[in-house]
Amino acid sequence: MGCAAVSGEVIFDEPGHTRLPHDDDEIVDRAAAVQAVAGRPVKLLTYDARQATRARFAGLTVKKLRDDPDPAEEPDWAAQEACKGTGTRARRKERQAALGEQPAEE
């Protein structure tokens, strides 16, 4: 299992946005809007079968989660540890380690 690139952004609704009456519809609608702006696939993770169906119908990639996780799907934590972050938090921790400082609780 290799290191995968993951990005995160905060995207605000446009001014005047009115929420849809059904929470699942609102979540799917916002994810589809982000996908259109991002220009790449957005994957929706959900335990809810109806929300998964709505999301697929809206053109989203969906990972339907289960209540009882399969032990075979447990991440390879050793491989995850090898994937060091490159963001602001990772660089701050590297600087603190180089100076011998104790990292702040996050």
C-alpha positions as CSV (number, residue, x, y, z in Angstrom):
1,M,0.0,0.0,0.0
2,G,1.6,3.3,-1.1
3,C,1.1,6.8,0.0
4,A,-1.9,8.5,-1.6
5,A,-2.2,12.2,-2.2
6,V,-5.1,13.7,-0.2
7,S,-6.2,17.3,-0.2
8,G,-8.7,19.2,1.9
9,E,-10.3,22.5,1.3
10,V,-13.0,24.5,3.0
11,I,-15.6,25.6,0.4
12,F,-18.4,27.9,1.3
13,D,-21.9,27.9,-0.2
14,E,-22.6,30.7,-2.6
15,P,-24.4,33.7,-1.0
16,G,-28.1,33.1,-0.8
17,H,-27.8,29.3,-0.8
18,T,-30.9,27.6,0.7
19,R,-30.5,24.2,2.2
20,L,-32.5,21.3,0.8
21,P,-35.2,19.9,3.1
22,H,-33.6,16.5,3.3
23,D,-30.1,16.3,4.9
24,D,-28.9,13.5,2.6
25,D,-30.0,15.5,-0.5
26,E,-28.1,18.5,0.8
27,I,-24.9,16.5,1.4
28,V,-25.1,14.9,-2.0
29,D,-25.9,18.2,-3.7
30,R,-22.9,20.0,-2.0
31,A,-20.5,17.1,-2.9
32,A,-21.7,17.2,-6.5
33,A,-21.1,21.0,-6.6
34,V,-17.6,20.5,-5.2
35,Q,-16.9,17.9,-7.8
36,A,-18.0,20.2,-10.6
37,V,-15.7,23.0,-9.3
38,A,-12.8,20.7,-8.5
39,G,-12.7,19.1,-11.9
40,R,-11.9,15.7,-10.4
41,P,-13.9,12.9,-8.7
42,V,-15.2,13.4,-5.2
43,K,-15.7,10.2,-3.2
44,L,-18.6,10.2,-0.7
45,L,-18.2,7.8,2.3
46,T,-21.5,6.8,3.9
47,Y,-23.1,4.1,6.0
48,D,-26.5,5.0,4.5
49,A,-27.7,2.9,1.6
50,R,-30.2,5.5,0.4
51,Q,-27.6,8.3,0.5
52,A,-25.2,6.1,-1.4
53,T,-27.8,5.5,-4.1
54,R,-28.6,9.2,-4.3
55,A,-24.9,10.0,-4.6
56,R,-24.3,7.5,-7.4
57,F,-27.3,8.9,-9.3
58,A,-25.7,12.4,-8.9
59,G,-22.5,11.1,-10.5
60,L,-20.4,10.8,-7.4
61,T,-18.0,7.9,-6.6
62,V,-19.3,6.2,-3.4
63,K,-17.7,4.0,-0.8
64,K,-20.5,2.3,1.1
65,L,-19.2,1.7,4.6
66,R,-20.4,-1.2,6.8
67,D,-21.2,-1.3,10.5
68,D,-19.0,-4.3,11.0
69,P,-15.5,-3.6,9.6
70,D,-13.8,-6.5,7.9
71,P,-10.4,-7.1,9.7
72,A,-8.9,-7.7,6.2
73,E,-9.7,-4.0,5.5
74,E,-7.6,-2.8,8.4
75,P,-5.0,-0.3,7.2
76,D,-1.3,-1.3,7.1
77,W,-0.3,1.0,9.9
78,A,3.5,0.4,9.3
79,A,3.1,1.6,5.7
80,Q,1.0,4.6,6.9
81,E,3.8,5.6,9.3
82,A,6.2,5.6,6.4
83,C,4.1,8.3,4.7
84,K,5.2,11.5,6.3
85,G,3.1,14.5,5.8
86,T,4.4,17.6,3.9
87,G,1.9,20.2,5.1
88,T,2.2,23.0,7.6
89,R,1.7,20.8,10.6
90,A,4.3,18.3,9.5
91,R,6.9,21.0,8.8
92,R,6.2,22.6,12.2
93,K,6.8,19.2,13.9
94,E,10.0,18.7,12.0
95,R,11.3,22.2,13.1
96,Q,10.3,21.4,16.7
97,A,12.1,18.1,16.6
98,A,15.2,19.7,15.1
99,L,15.2,22.2,17.9
100,G,14.5,19.6,20.5
101,E,11.2,21.2,21.5
102,Q,8.3,19.2,22.7
103,P,5.4,19.4,20.1
104,A,2.2,21.1,21.3
105,E,-0.8,19.0,21.9
106,E,-3.2,19.1,18.9
